[in-house]
Structures are given as structure tokens and as C-alpha cells.
Amino acid sequence: MSRPQGSARLADATEGLEQARVLDRVVRTLSMAVRRTLPPGPVKDALH
């Protein structure tokens, strides 16, 4: 079974972002800020 063309492009883009090591530092910094800012609860749990 093949995916619709738009879905395949989205999957390729997502895979590319996942492998983009250049973004690691930025994502780590943002993740730490979000973890420090959000109060305990379901939203913070969902992002964990």
C-alpha cells in the first residue's frame, strides 16, 4: 500500500528534521526552557 503523495513528502521532511544534527542544540535549549516553565500536570506529562 502506498501513501498519498503529500503524505510521503511530509514523512520525508519529518525524517530530514529528525536527522538534522545542527538543530540539536536549539531543540535541547528549548526543551529545557519548556520543562522549567510548565507547571506539573497533564500538559507537561504529555510533552515528556
mmCIF entry with sequence, helices, sheets and N, C-alpha, C, O atoms, coordinates in Angstrom:
data_MODEL
# 
_entry.id   MODEL 
# 
_entity.id                         1 
_entity.type                       polymer 
_entity.pdbx_number_of_molecules   1 
# 
_entity_poly.entity_id                      1 
_entity_poly.type                           'polypeptide(L)' 
_entity_poly.nstd_linkage                   no 
_entity_poly.nstd_monomer                   no 
_entity_poly.pdbx_seq_one_letter_code       MSRPQGSARLADATEGLEQARVLDRVVRTLSMAVRRTLPPGPVKDALH 
_entity_poly.pdbx_seq_one_letter_code_can   MSRPQGSARLADATEGLEQARVLDRVVRTLSMAVRRTLPPGPVKDALH 
_entity_poly.pdbx_strand_id                 A 
# 
loop_
_entity_poly_seq.entity_id 
_entity_poly_seq.num 
_entity_poly_seq.mon_id 
_entity_poly_seq.hetero 
1 1  MET n 
1 2  SER n 
1 3  ARG n 
1 4  PRO n 
1 5  GLN n 
1 6  GLY n 
1 7  SER n 
1 8  ALA n 
1 9  ARG n 
1 10 LEU n 
1 11 ALA n 
1 12 ASP n 
1 13 ALA n 
1 14 THR n 
1 15 GLU n 
1 16 GLY n 
1 17 LEU n 
1 18 GLU n 
1 19 GLN n 
1 20 ALA n 
1 21 ARG n 
1 22 VAL n 
1 23 LEU n 
1 24 ASP n 
1 25 ARG n 
1 26 VAL n 
1 27 VAL n 
1 28 ARG n 
1 29 THR n 
1 30 LEU n 
1 31 SER n 
1 32 MET n 
1 33 ALA n 
1 34 VAL n 
1 35 ARG n 
1 36 ARG n 
1 37 THR n 
1 38 LEU n 
1 39 PRO n 
1 40 PRO n 
1 41 GLY n 
1 42 PRO n 
1 43 VAL n 
1 44 LYS n 
1 45 ASP n 
1 46 ALA n 
1 47 LEU n 
1 48 HIS n 
# 
_struct_asym.id          A 
_struct_asym.entity_id   1 
# 
loop_
_struct_conf.conf_type_id 
_struct_conf.id 
_struct_conf.pdbx_PDB_helix_id 
_struct_conf.beg_label_comp_id 
_struct_conf.beg_label_asym_id 
_struct_conf.beg_label_seq_id 
_struct_conf.pdbx_beg_PDB_ins_code 
_struct_conf.end_label_comp_id 
_struct_conf.end_label_asym_id 
_struct_conf.end_label_seq_id 
_struct_conf.pdbx_end_PDB_ins_code 
_struct_conf.beg_auth_comp_id 
_struct_conf.beg_auth_asym_id 
_struct_conf.beg_auth_seq_id 
_struct_conf.end_auth_comp_id 
_struct_conf.end_auth_asym_id 
_struct_conf.end_auth_seq_id 
_struct_conf.pdbx_PDB_helix_class 
_struct_conf.details 
_struct_conf.pdbx_PDB_helix_length 
HELX_P HELX_P1 AA1 GLN A 5  ? GLN A 19 ? GLN A 5  GLN A 19 1 ? 15 
HELX_P HELX_P2 AA2 ARG A 21 ? LEU A 23 ? ARG A 21 LEU A 23 5 ? 3  
HELX_P HELX_P3 AA3 ASP A 24 ? THR A 37 ? ASP A 24 THR A 37 1 ? 14 
HELX_P HELX_P4 AA4 PRO A 42 ? LEU A 47 ? PRO A 42 LEU A 47 1 ? 6  
# 
_struct_conf_type.id          HELX_P 
_struct_conf_type.criteria    ? 
_struct_conf_type.reference   ? 
# 
loop_
_atom_site.group_PDB 
_atom_site.id 
_atom_site.type_symbol 
_atom_site.label_atom_id 
_atom_site.label_alt_id 
_atom_site.label_comp_id 
_atom_site.label_asym_id 
_atom_site.label_entity_id 
_atom_site.label_seq_id 
_atom_site.pdbx_PDB_ins_code 
_atom_site.Cartn_x 
_atom_site.Cartn_y 
_atom_site.Cartn_z 
_atom_site.occupancy 
_atom_site.B_iso_or_equiv 
_atom_site.pdbx_formal_charge 
_atom_site.auth_seq_id 
_atom_site.auth_comp_id 
_atom_site.auth_asym_id 
_atom_site.auth_atom_id 
_atom_site.pdbx_PDB_model_num 
ATOM 1   N N  . MET A 1 1  ? 0.850  -1.172 0.000  1.00 0.00 ? 1  MET A N  1 
ATOM 2   C CA . MET A 1 1  ? 0.000  0.000  0.000  1.00 0.00 ? 1  MET A CA 1 
ATOM 3   C C  . MET A 1 1  ? 0.898  1.239  0.000  1.00 0.00 ? 1  MET A C  1 
ATOM 4   O O  . MET A 1 1  ? 1.829  1.336  0.800  1.00 0.00 ? 1  MET A O  1 
ATOM 5   N N  . SER A 1 2  ? 0.620  2.174  -0.890 1.00 0.00 ? 2  SER A N  1 
ATOM 6   C CA . SER A 1 2  ? 1.428  3.388  -0.951 1.00 0.00 ? 2  SER A CA 1 
ATOM 7   C C  . SER A 1 2  ? 0.699  4.547  -0.283 1.00 0.00 ? 2  SER A C  1 
ATOM 8   O O  . SER A 1 2  ? -0.527 4.567  -0.179 1.00 0.00 ? 2  SER A O  1 
ATOM 9   N N  . ARG A 1 3  ? 1.491  5.499  0.159  1.00 0.00 ? 3  ARG A N  1 
ATOM 10  C CA . ARG A 1 3  ? 0.923  6.685  0.805  1.00 0.00 ? 3  ARG A CA 1 
ATOM 11  C C  . ARG A 1 3  ? 0.577  7.720  -0.256 1.00 0.00 ? 3  ARG A C  1 
ATOM 12  O O  . ARG A 1 3  ? 1.191  7.742  -1.323 1.00 0.00 ? 3  ARG A O  1 
ATOM 13  N N  . PRO A 1 4  ? -0.397 8.576  0.025  1.00 0.00 ? 4  PRO A N  1 
ATOM 14  C CA . PRO A 1 4  ? -0.658 9.695  -0.883 1.00 0.00 ? 4  PRO A CA 1 
ATOM 15  C C  . PRO A 1 4  ? 0.600  10.552 -1.012 1.00 0.00 ? 4  PRO A C  1 
ATOM 16  O O  . PRO A 1 4  ? 1.406  10.612 -0.083 1.00 0.00 ? 4  PRO A O  1 
ATOM 17  N N  . GLN A 1 5  ? 0.772  11.210 -2.151 1.00 0.00 ? 5  GLN A N  1 
ATOM 18  C CA . GLN A 1 5  ? 1.988  11.962 -2.435 1.00 0.00 ? 5  GLN A CA 1 
ATOM 19  C C  . GLN A 1 5  ? 2.308  13.004 -1.363 1.00 0.00 ? 5  GLN A C  1 
ATOM 20  O O  . GLN A 1 5  ? 3.460  13.109 -0.944 1.00 0.00 ? 5  GLN A O  1 
ATOM 21  N N  . GLY A 1 6  ? 1.326  13.769 -0.914 1.00 0.00 ? 6  GLY A N  1 
ATOM 22  C CA . GLY A 1 6  ? 1.562  14.779 0.121  1.00 0.00 ? 6  GLY A CA 1 
ATOM 23  C C  . GLY A 1 6  ? 2.030  14.165 1.421  1.00 0.00 ? 6  GLY A C  1 
ATOM 24  O O  . GLY A 1 6  ? 2.884  14.720 2.112  1.00 0.00 ? 6  GLY A O  1 
ATOM 25  N N  . SER A 1 7  ? 1.467  13.016 1.751  1.00 0.00 ? 7  SER A N  1 
ATOM 26  C CA . SER A 1 7  ? 1.847  12.310 2.975  1.00 0.00 ? 7  SER A CA 1 
ATOM 27  C C  . SER A 1 7  ? 3.293  11.837 2.892  1.00 0.00 ? 7  SER A C  1 
ATOM 28  O O  . SER A 1 7  ? 4.024  11.890 3.881  1.00 0.00 ? 7  SER A O  1 
ATOM 29  N N  . ALA A 1 8  ? 3.702  11.377 1.721  1.00 0.00 ? 8  ALA A N  1 
ATOM 30  C CA . ALA A 1 8  ? 5.077  10.916 1.533  1.00 0.00 ? 8  ALA A CA 1 
ATOM 31  C C  . ALA A 1 8  ? 6.054  12.078 1.685  1.00 0.00 ? 8  ALA A C  1 
ATOM 32  O O  . ALA A 1 8  ? 7.116  11.924 2.288  1.00 0.00 ? 8  ALA A O  1 
ATOM 33  N N  . ARG A 1 9  ? 5.699  13.231 1.143  1.00 0.00 ? 9  ARG A N  1 
ATOM 34  C CA . ARG A 1 9  ? 6.577  14.408 1.269  1.00 0.00 ? 9  ARG A CA 1 
ATOM 35  C C  . ARG A 1 9  ? 6.691  14.851 2.722  1.00 0.00 ? 9  ARG A C  1 
ATOM 36  O O  . ARG A 1 9  ? 7.772  15.221 3.180  1.00 0.00 ? 9  ARG A O  1 
ATOM 37  N N  . LEU A 1 10 ? 5.580  14.813 3.442  1.00 0.00 ? 10 LEU A N  1 
ATOM 38  C CA . LEU A 1 10 ? 5.599  15.183 4.855  1.00 0.00 ? 10 LEU A CA 1 
ATOM 39  C C  . LEU A 1 10 ? 6.477  14.214 5.644  1.00 0.00 ? 10 LEU A C  1 
ATOM 40  O O  . LEU A 1 10 ? 7.253  14.633 6.503  1.00 0.00 ? 10 LEU A O  1 
ATOM 41  N N  . ALA A 1 11 ? 6.355  12.936 5.355  1.00 0.00 ? 11 ALA A N  1 
ATOM 42  C CA . ALA A 1 11 ? 7.178  11.933 6.037  1.00 0.00 ? 11 ALA A CA 1 
ATOM 43  C C  . ALA A 1 11 ? 8.656  12.155 5.737  1.00 0.00 ? 11 ALA A C  1 
ATOM 44  O O  . ALA A 1 11 ? 9.492  12.036 6.633  1.00 0.00 ? 11 ALA A O  1 
ATOM 45  N N  . ASP A 1 12 ? 8.988  12.475 4.487  1.00 0.00 ? 12 ASP A N  1 
ATOM 46  C CA . ASP A 1 12 ? 10.380 12.741 4.119  1.00 0.00 ? 12 ASP A CA 1 
ATOM 47  C C  . ASP A 1 12 ? 10.911 13.979 4.842  1.00 0.00 ? 12 ASP A C  1 
ATOM 48  O O  . ASP A 1 12 ? 12.044 13.984 5.324  1.00 0.00 ? 12 ASP A O  1 
ATOM 49  N N  . ALA A 1 13 ? 10.088 15.029 4.916  1.00 0.00 ? 13 ALA A N  1 
ATOM 50  C CA . ALA A 1 13 ? 10.502 16.253 5.604  1.00 0.00 ? 13 ALA A CA 1 
ATOM 51  C C  . ALA A 1 13 ? 10.707 15.992 7.089  1.00 0.00 ? 13 ALA A C  1 
ATOM 52  O O  . ALA A 1 13 ? 11.671 16.475 7.683  1.00 0.00 ? 13 ALA A O  1 
ATOM 53  N N  . THR A 1 14 ? 9.804  15.232 7.684  1.00 0.00 ? 14 THR A N  1 
ATOM 54  C CA . THR A 1 14 ? 9.909  14.901 9.103  1.00 0.00 ? 14 THR A CA 1 
ATOM 55  C C  . THR A 1 14 ? 11.174 14.100 9.369  1.00 0.00 ? 14 THR A C  1 
ATOM 56  O O  . THR A 1 14 ? 11.880 14.354 10.345 1.00 0.00 ? 14 THR A O  1 
ATOM 57  N N  . GLU A 1 15 ? 11.456 13.147 8.517  1.00 0.00 ? 15 GLU A N  1 
ATOM 58  C CA . GLU A 1 15 ? 12.676 12.337 8.656  1.00 0.00 ? 15 GLU A CA 1 
ATOM 59  C C  . GLU A 1 15 ? 13.911 13.225 8.549  1.00 0.00 ? 15 GLU A C  1 
ATOM 60  O O  . GLU A 1 15 ? 14.869 13.058 9.304  1.00 0.00 ? 15 GLU A O  1 
ATOM 61  N N  . GLY A 1 16 ? 13.889 14.158 7.621  1.00 0.00 ? 16 GLY A N  1 
ATOM 62  C CA . GLY A 1 16 ? 15.018 15.069 7.461  1.00 0.00 ? 16 GLY A CA 1 
ATOM 63  C C  . GLY A 1 16 ? 15.247 15.917 8.702  1.00 0.00 ? 16 GLY A C  1 
ATOM 64  O O  . GLY A 1 16 ? 16.389 16.106 9.121  1.00 0.00 ? 16 GLY A O  1 
ATOM 65  N N  . LEU A 1 17 ? 14.177 16.429 9.292  1.00 0.00 ? 17 LEU A N  1 
ATOM 66  C CA . LEU A 1 17 ? 14.307 17.217 10.520 1.00 0.00 ? 17 LEU A CA 1 
ATOM 67  C C  . LEU A 1 17 ? 14.828 16.373 11.671 1.00 0.00 ? 17 LEU A C  1 
ATOM 68  O O  . LEU A 1 17 ? 15.631 16.833 12.482 1.00 0.00 ? 17 LEU A O  1 
ATOM 69  N N  . GLU A 1 18 ? 14.362 15.138 11.733 1.00 0.00 ? 18 GLU A N  1 
ATOM 70  C CA . GLU A 1 18 ? 14.787 14.245 12.810 1.00 0.00 ? 18 GLU A CA 1 
ATOM 71  C C  . GLU A 1 18 ? 16.287 13.977 12.739 1.00 0.00 ? 18 GLU A C  1 
ATOM 72  O O  . GLU A 1 18 ? 16.936 13.795 13.769 1.00 0.00 ? 18 GLU A O  1 
ATOM 73  N N  . GLN A 1 19 ? 16.831 13.952 11.539 1.00 0.00 ? 19 GLN A N  1 
ATOM 74  C CA . GLN A 1 19 ? 18.247 13.648 11.350 1.00 0.00 ? 19 GLN A CA 1 
ATOM 75  C C  . GLN A 1 19 ? 19.134 14.894 11.316 1.00 0.00 ? 19 GLN A C  1 
ATOM 76  O O  . GLN A 1 19 ? 20.354 14.767 11.213 1.00 0.00 ? 19 GLN A O  1 
ATOM 77  N N  . ALA A 1 20 ? 18.558 16.084 11.401 1.00 0.00 ? 20 ALA A N  1 
ATOM 78  C CA . ALA A 1 20 ? 19.316 17.335 11.298 1.00 0.00 ? 20 ALA A CA 1 
ATOM 79  C C  . ALA A 1 20 ? 20.043 17.621 12.613 1.00 0.00 ? 20 ALA A C  1 
ATOM 80  O O  . ALA A 1 20 ? 19.486 18.245 13.517 1.00 0.00 ? 20 ALA A O  1 
ATOM 81  N N  . ARG A 1 21 ? 21.250 17.172 12.706 1.00 0.00 ? 21 ARG A N  1 
ATOM 82  C CA . ARG A 1 21 ? 22.045 17.337 13.933 1.00 0.00 ? 21 ARG A CA 1 
ATOM 83  C C  . ARG A 1 21 ? 22.279 18.802 14.281 1.00 0.00 ? 21 ARG A C  1 
ATOM 84  O O  . ARG A 1 21 ? 22.473 19.143 15.448 1.00 0.00 ? 21 ARG A O  1 
ATOM 85  N N  . VAL A 1 22 ? 22.262 19.666 13.273 1.00 0.00 ? 22 VAL A N  1 
ATOM 86  C CA . VAL A 1 22 ? 22.505 21.084 13.507 1.00 0.00 ? 22 VAL A CA 1 
ATOM 87  C C  . VAL A 1 22 ? 21.432 21.690 14.416 1.00 0.00 ? 22 VAL A C  1 
ATOM 88  O O  . VAL A 1 22 ? 21.673 22.723 15.041 1.00 0.00 ? 22 VAL A O  1 
ATOM 89  N N  . LEU A 1 23 ? 20.270 21.074 14.497 1.00 0.00 ? 23 LEU A N  1 
ATOM 90  C CA . LEU A 1 23 ? 19.182 21.584 15.338 1.00 0.00 ? 23 LEU A CA 1 
ATOM 91  C C  . LEU A 1 23 ? 19.240 21.075 16.778 1.00 0.00 ? 23 LEU A C  1 
ATOM 92  O O  . LEU A 1 23 ? 18.491 21.560 17.626 1.00 0.00 ? 23 LEU A O  1 
ATOM 93  N N  . ASP A 1 24 ? 20.102 20.121 17.068 1.00 0.00 ? 24 ASP A N  1 
ATOM 94  C CA . ASP A 1 24 ? 20.138 19.503 18.397 1.00 0.00 ? 24 ASP A CA 1 
ATOM 95  C C  . ASP A 1 24 ? 20.300 20.520 19.527 1.00 0.00 ? 24 ASP A C  1 
ATOM 96  O O  . ASP A 1 24 ? 19.586 20.450 20.527 1.00 0.00 ? 24 ASP A O  1 
ATOM 97  N N  . ARG A 1 25 ? 21.220 21.451 19.379 1.00 0.00 ? 25 ARG A N  1 
ATOM 98  C CA . ARG A 1 25 ? 21.487 22.417 20.454 1.00 0.00 ? 25 ARG A CA 1 
ATOM 99  C C  . ARG A 1 25 ? 20.276 23.319 20.692 1.00 0.00 ? 25 ARG A C  1 
ATOM 100 O O  . ARG A 1 25 ? 19.910 23.590 21.836 1.00 0.00 ? 25 ARG A O  1 
ATOM 101 N N  . VAL A 1 26 ? 19.662 23.777 19.608 1.00 0.00 ? 26 VAL A N  1 
ATOM 102 C CA . VAL A 1 26 ? 18.483 24.640 19.721 1.00 0.00 ? 26 VAL A CA 1 
ATOM 103 C C  . VAL A 1 26 ? 17.338 23.888 20.388 1.00 0.00 ? 26 VAL A C  1 
ATOM 104 O O  . VAL A 1 26 ? 16.689 24.414 21.291 1.00 0.00 ? 26 VAL A O  1 
ATOM 105 N N  . VAL A 1 27 ? 17.093 22.667 19.945 1.00 0.00 ? 27 VAL A N  1 
ATOM 106 C CA . VAL A 1 27 ? 15.998 21.870 20.499 1.00 0.00 ? 27 VAL A CA 1 
ATOM 107 C C  . VAL A 1 27 ? 16.249 21.567 21.968 1.00 0.00 ? 27 VAL A C  1 
ATOM 108 O O  . VAL A 1 27 ? 15.322 21.620 22.775 1.00 0.00 ? 27 VAL A O  1 
ATOM 109 N N  . ARG A 1 28 ? 17.469 21.254 22.322 1.00 0.00 ? 28 ARG A N  1 
ATOM 110 C CA . ARG A 1 28 ? 17.801 20.970 23.724 1.00 0.00 ? 28 ARG A CA 1 
ATOM 111 C C  . ARG A 1 28 ? 17.540 22.202 24.595 1.00 0.00 ? 28 ARG A C  1 
ATOM 112 O O  . ARG A 1 28 ? 16.984 22.082 25.686 1.00 0.00 ? 28 ARG A O  1 
ATOM 113 N N  . THR A 1 29 ? 17.934 23.377 24.121 1.00 0.00 ? 29 THR A N  1 
ATOM 114 C CA . THR A 1 29 ? 17.717 24.619 24.864 1.00 0.00 ? 29 THR A CA 1 
ATOM 115 C C  . THR A 1 29 ? 16.231 24.901 25.038 1.00 0.00 ? 29 THR A C  1 
ATOM 116 O O  . THR A 1 29 ? 15.785 25.240 26.134 1.00 0.00 ? 29 THR A O  1 
ATOM 117 N N  . LEU A 1 30 ? 15.461 24.764 23.959 1.00 0.00 ? 30 LEU A N  1 
ATOM 118 C CA . LEU A 1 30 ? 14.015 24.982 24.041 1.00 0.00 ? 30 LEU A CA 1 
ATOM 119 C C  . LEU A 1 30 ? 13.350 23.965 24.958 1.00 0.00 ? 30 LEU A C  1 
ATOM 120 O O  . LEU A 1 30 ? 12.458 24.317 25.730 1.00 0.00 ? 30 LEU A O  1 
ATOM 121 N N  . SER A 1 31 ? 13.771 22.723 24.883 1.00 0.00 ? 31 SER A N  1 
ATOM 122 C CA . SER A 1 31 ? 13.194 21.676 25.732 1.00 0.00 ? 31 SER A CA 1 
ATOM 123 C C  . SER A 1 31 ? 13.420 21.975 27.208 1.00 0.00 ? 31 SER A C  1 
ATOM 124 O O  . SER A 1 31 ? 12.513 21.821 28.026 1.00 0.00 ? 31 SER A O  1 
ATOM 125 N N  . MET A 1 32 ? 14.631 22.403 27.545 1.00 0.00 ? 32 MET A N  1 
ATOM 126 C CA . MET A 1 32 ? 14.919 22.735 28.945 1.00 0.00 ? 32 MET A CA 1 
ATOM 127 C C  . MET A 1 32 ? 14.061 23.903 29.411 1.00 0.00 ? 32 MET A C  1 
ATOM 128 O O  . MET A 1 32 ? 13.555 23.891 30.533 1.00 0.00 ? 32 MET A O  1 
ATOM 129 N N  . ALA A 1 33 ? 13.891 24.913 28.562 1.00 0.00 ? 33 ALA A N  1 
ATOM 130 C CA . ALA A 1 33 ? 13.076 26.072 28.927 1.00 0.00 ? 33 ALA A CA 1 
ATOM 131 C C  . ALA A 1 33 ? 11.621 25.670 29.155 1.00 0.00 ? 33 ALA A C  1 
ATOM 132 O O  . ALA A 1 33 ? 10.990 26.136 30.103 1.00 0.00 ? 33 ALA A O  1 
ATOM 133 N N  . VAL A 1 34 ? 11.093 24.817 28.301 1.00 0.00 ? 34 VAL A N  1 
ATOM 134 C CA . VAL A 1 34 ? 9.706  24.362 28.452 1.00 0.00 ? 34 VAL A CA 1 
ATOM 135 C C  . VAL A 1 34 ? 9.553  23.551 29.730 1.00 0.00 ? 34 VAL A C  1 
ATOM 136 O O  . VAL A 1 34 ? 8.588  23.741 30.472 1.00 0.00 ? 34 VAL A O  1 
ATOM 137 N N  . ARG A 1 35 ? 10.497 22.647 29.997 1.00 0.00 ? 35 ARG A N  1 
ATOM 138 C CA . ARG A 1 35 ? 10.413 21.825 31.215 1.00 0.00 ? 35 ARG A CA 1 
ATOM 139 C C  . ARG A 1 35 ? 10.458 22.680 32.472 1.00 0.00 ? 35 ARG A C  1 
ATOM 140 O O  . ARG A 1 35 ? 9.765  22.389 33.448 1.00 0.00 ? 35 ARG A O  1 
ATOM 141 N N  . ARG A 1 36 ? 11.276 23.742 32.454 1.00 0.00 ? 36 ARG A N  1 
ATOM 142 C CA . ARG A 1 36 ? 11.367 24.624 33.631 1.00 0.00 ? 36 ARG A CA 1 
ATOM 143 C C  . ARG A 1 36 ? 10.134 25.501 33.785 1.00 0.00 ? 36 ARG A C  1 
ATOM 144 O O  . ARG A 1 36 ? 9.755  25.839 34.906 1.00 0.00 ? 36 ARG A O  1 
ATOM 145 N N  . THR A 1 37 ? 9.505  25.871 32.682 1.00 0.00 ? 37 THR A N  1 
ATOM 146 C CA . THR A 1 37 ? 8.396  26.821 32.699 1.00 0.00 ? 37 THR A CA 1 
ATOM 147 C C  . THR A 1 37 ? 7.058  26.184 33.024 1.00 0.00 ? 37 THR A C  1 
ATOM 148 O O  . THR A 1 37 ? 6.279  26.748 33.792 1.00 0.00 ? 37 THR A O  1 
ATOM 149 N N  . LEU A 1 38 ? 6.777  25.026 32.459 1.00 0.00 ? 38 LEU A N  1 
ATOM 150 C CA . LEU A 1 38 ? 5.464  24.403 32.652 1.00 0.00 ? 38 LEU A CA 1 
ATOM 151 C C  . LEU A 1 38 ? 5.301  23.864 34.067 1.00 0.00 ? 38 LEU A C  1 
ATOM 152 O O  . LEU A 1 38 ? 6.215  23.236 34.602 1.00 0.00 ? 38 LEU A O  1 
ATOM 153 N N  . PRO A 1 39 ? 4.158  24.101 34.667 1.00 0.00 ? 39 PRO A N  1 
ATOM 154 C CA . PRO A 1 39 ? 3.891  23.516 35.980 1.00 0.00 ? 39 PRO A CA 1 
ATOM 155 C C  . PRO A 1 39 ? 3.601  22.023 35.827 1.00 0.00 ? 39 PRO A C  1 
ATOM 156 O O  . PRO A 1 39 ? 3.218  21.578 34.745 1.00 0.00 ? 39 PRO A O  1 
ATOM 157 N N  . PRO A 1 40 ? 3.779  21.250 36.892 1.00 0.00 ? 40 PRO A N  1 
ATOM 158 C CA . PRO A 1 40 ? 3.440  19.829 36.827 1.00 0.00 ? 40 PRO A CA 1 
ATOM 159 C C  . PRO A 1 40 ? 1.975  19.659 36.430 1.00 0.00 ? 40 PRO A C  1 
ATOM 160 O O  . PRO A 1 40 ? 1.115  20.439 36.840 1.00 0.00 ? 40 PRO A O  1 
ATOM 161 N N  . GLY A 1 41 ? 1.709  18.651 35.645 1.00 0.00 ? 41 GLY A N  1 
ATOM 162 C CA . GLY A 1 41 ? 0.330  18.391 35.236 1.00 0.00 ? 41 GLY A CA 1 
ATOM 163 C C  . GLY A 1 41 ? 0.262  17.655 33.913 1.00 0.00 ? 41 GLY A C  1 
ATOM 164 O O  . GLY A 1 41 ? 1.283  17.201 33.397 1.00 0.00 ? 41 GLY A O  1 
ATOM 165 N N  . PRO A 1 42 ? -0.922 17.537 33.369 1.00 0.00 ? 42 PRO A N  1 
ATOM 166 C CA . PRO A 1 42 ? -1.119 16.719 32.173 1.00 0.00 ? 42 PRO A CA 1 
ATOM 167 C C  . PRO A 1 42 ? -0.409 17.252 30.926 1.00 0.00 ? 42 PRO A C  1 
ATOM 168 O O  . PRO A 1 42 ? 0.046  16.463 30.098 1.00 0.00 ? 42 PRO A O  1 
ATOM 169 N N  . VAL A 1 43 ? -0.307 18.566 30.779 1.00 0.00 ? 43 VAL A N  1 
ATOM 170 C CA . VAL A 1 43 ? 0.380  19.106 29.600 1.00 0.00 ? 43 VAL A CA 1 
ATOM 171 C C  . VAL A 1 43 ? 1.860  18.764 29.658 1.00 0.00 ? 43 VAL A C  1 
ATOM 172 O O  . VAL A 1 43 ? 2.437  18.311 28.670 1.00 0.00 ? 43 VAL A O  1 
ATOM 173 N N  . LYS A 1 44 ? 2.473  18.979 30.811 1.00 0.00 ? 44 LYS A N  1 
ATOM 174 C CA . LYS A 1 44 ? 3.888  18.659 30.965 1.00 0.00 ? 44 LYS A CA 1 
ATOM 175 C C  . LYS A 1 44 ? 4.107  17.158 30.793 1.00 0.00 ? 44 LYS A C  1 
ATOM 176 O O  . LYS A 1 44 ? 5.088  16.743 30.176 1.00 0.00 ? 44 LYS A O  1 
ATOM 177 N N  . ASP A 1 45 ? 3.207  16.349 31.329 1.00 0.00 ? 45 ASP A N  1 
ATOM 178 C CA . ASP A 1 45 ? 3.299  14.896 31.168 1.00 0.00 ? 45 ASP A CA 1 
ATOM 179 C C  . ASP A 1 45 ? 3.208  14.497 29.701 1.00 0.00 ? 45 ASP A C  1 
ATOM 180 O O  . ASP A 1 45 ? 3.934  13.607 29.258 1.00 0.00 ? 45 ASP A O  1 
ATOM 181 N N  . ALA A 1 46 ? 2.329  15.141 28.945 1.00 0.00 ? 46 ALA A N  1 
ATOM 182 C CA . ALA A 1 46 ? 2.147  14.807 27.531 1.00 0.00 ? 46 ALA A CA 1 
ATOM 183 C C  . ALA A 1 46 ? 3.393  15.142 26.717 1.00 0.00 ? 46 ALA A C  1 
ATOM 184 O O  . ALA A 1 46 ? 3.704  14.447 25.750 1.00 0.00 ? 46 ALA A O  1 
ATOM 185 N N  . LEU A 1 47 ? 4.104  16.189 27.096 1.00 0.00 ? 47 LEU A N  1 
ATOM 186 C CA . LEU A 1 47 ? 5.306  16.583 26.368 1.00 0.00 ? 47 LEU A CA 1 
ATOM 187 C C  . LEU A 1 47 ? 6.523  15.767 26.768 1.00 0.00 ? 47 LEU A C  1 
ATOM 188 O O  . LEU A 1 47 ? 7.540  15.793 26.075 1.00 0.00 ? 47 LEU A O  1 
ATOM 189 N N  . HIS A 1 48 ? 6.436  15.062 27.846 1.00 0.00 ? 48 HIS A N  1 
ATOM 190 C CA . HIS A 1 48 ? 7.549  14.234 28.301 1.00 0.00 ? 48 HIS A CA 1 
ATOM 191 C C  . HIS A 1 48 ? 7.568  12.995 27.487 1.00 0.00 ? 48 HIS A C  1 
ATOM 192 O O  . HIS A 1 48 ? 8.426  12.136 27.690 1.00 0.00 ? 48 HIS A O  1 
# 
